[in-house]
Amino acid sequence: MPTIHLTTFIAAPIERVFDLSRSIDLHKKSMAHTNEQAVSGTTTGLIDFDETVTWKAKHLFKTRILKTKITALSKPFSFTDEMMDGDFTSMKHEHHFKQVDNGSLIIDLFSFQTPYGNFGKIANHIFLTNYLKKLLEQRNHVIKEYAETEKWKFILNK
């Protein structure tokens, strides 16, 4: 099972970074290039433990639907979302947060399993892992941009 491990430094308090990472509204902004929309479940605001969201977006030339659920949450240190329904055989995204002297770290552990046996493994190796890593990097870039400027107030002070 492929696992993507990313660490992102953000010069902002852990509580702000944690909440921005749970924001449905900011996630939509970070994935605007895929026309990602929250179509059911928690569709705005901050997603919380045991809540679900169903995303609809265009990825790899096809409109895809992905339903995830927050299966673990320890504020402001971690939360985990897992696929309930979608194109993967399984998907688990662990978001870990650590306060450091001059800001916070986001540590992403994103594990996924694709169908189609050996063909799926080849697709993972050739392009899918890199594609997903770039999506996570884009998302973290937007979280960083909002957390390190006054833009966070437009997301968290609604």
Secondary structure, DSSP 8 states (H G I E B T S, - for coil): --EEEEEEEESS-HHHHHHHHHBHHHHHHHTGGGT-EEEEES-SSB--TT-EEEEEEEETTEEEEEEEEEEEEETTTEEEEEEEESSSSEEEEEEEEEEETTEEEEEEEEEEE-SSHHHHHHHIIIIIHHHHHHHHHHHHHHHHHHHTSTTHHHHH--
